[in-house]
């Protein structure tokens, strides 16, 4: 896991040789956003791809409930 609970997991990112720019690229491609605000988690898969999981709307402070947690992308 490279990102969770609003935090980059720096040691795991170093191990996988992934930078913040790589995380943001995956988000731009799939969410068409430039920030991590709607991201719950980002994983490095065995294939080397990044999986981005969108944040669950039920956990948002404004109570917005349009989408569940779902797999958004697998970017190589």
C-alpha positions as CSV (number, residue, x, y, z in Angstrom):
1,X,0.0,0.0,0.0
2,X,1.5,3.3,-1.1
3,X,-1.2,5.7,0.2
4,X,-3.9,5.3,2.8
5,X,-5.8,7.4,5.4
6,X,-4.7,10.6,3.8
7,X,-1.0,9.8,4.0
8,X,1.7,8.7,1.6
9,X,3.5,5.7,2.9
10,X,7.0,6.9,2.2
11,X,9.0,3.8,3.1
12,X,6.8,1.6,0.8
13,X,7.0,4.2,-1.9
14,X,10.8,4.1,-1.7
15,X,10.8,0.3,-1.8
16,X,8.7,0.4,-4.9
17,X,10.6,3.3,-6.4
18,X,7.4,5.3,-6.7
19,X,7.3,9.1,-6.3
20,X,4.5,11.5,-5.4
21,X,4.5,12.5,-9.0
22,X,3.7,8.8,-10.0
23,X,0.7,8.8,-7.5
24,X,-0.6,12.1,-8.9
25,X,-0.2,10.8,-12.5
26,X,-2.4,7.8,-11.7
27,X,-5.1,10.1,-10.1
28,X,-5.0,12.5,-13.1
29,X,-5.5,9.6,-15.5
30,X,-8.4,8.0,-13.8
31,X,-10.1,10.6,-11.6
32,X,-9.2,13.6,-13.8
33,X,-8.1,15.4,-10.6
34,X,-4.8,16.8,-9.4
35,X,-5.1,16.1,-5.7
36,X,-5.5,13.1,-3.4
37,X,-8.6,14.4,-1.7
38,X,-11.0,11.7,-3.2
39,X,-8.6,8.8,-2.9
40,X,-8.9,6.2,-0.2
41,X,-5.9,4.0,-1.0
42,X,-3.3,3.4,-3.7
43,X,-1.7,0.0,-4.1
44,X,1.3,-1.3,-6.1
45,X,0.1,-4.5,-7.7
46,X,2.4,-7.5,-8.5
47,X,2.2,-6.5,-12.1
48,X,3.8,-3.1,-11.3
49,X,0.6,-1.3,-11.9
50,X,-0.9,1.2,-9.5
51,X,-4.5,0.6,-8.3
52,X,-6.4,3.7,-7.1
53,X,-9.4,3.2,-4.9
54,X,-11.8,6.1,-4.6
55,X,-12.8,7.4,-1.2
56,X,-16.1,6.2,0.2
57,X,-18.5,9.1,0.2
58,X,-20.2,7.9,3.4
59,X,-17.0,8.8,5.3
60,X,-16.9,12.4,3.9
61,X,-17.8,15.1,6.5
62,X,-20.4,16.7,4.2
63,X,-22.4,13.4,4.0
64,X,-22.2,13.3,0.2
65,X,-23.2,9.7,-0.8
66,X,-22.9,9.5,-4.5
67,X,-20.4,6.7,-5.0
68,X,-19.1,3.7,-3.0
69,X,-15.5,2.6,-2.7
70,X,-14.6,1.1,-6.0
71,X,-11.5,0.2,-8.0
72,X,-10.8,3.1,-10.3
73,X,-7.7,2.3,-12.2
74,X,-4.7,0.1,-12.9
75,X,-2.0,2.3,-14.4
76,X,1.3,0.8,-15.5
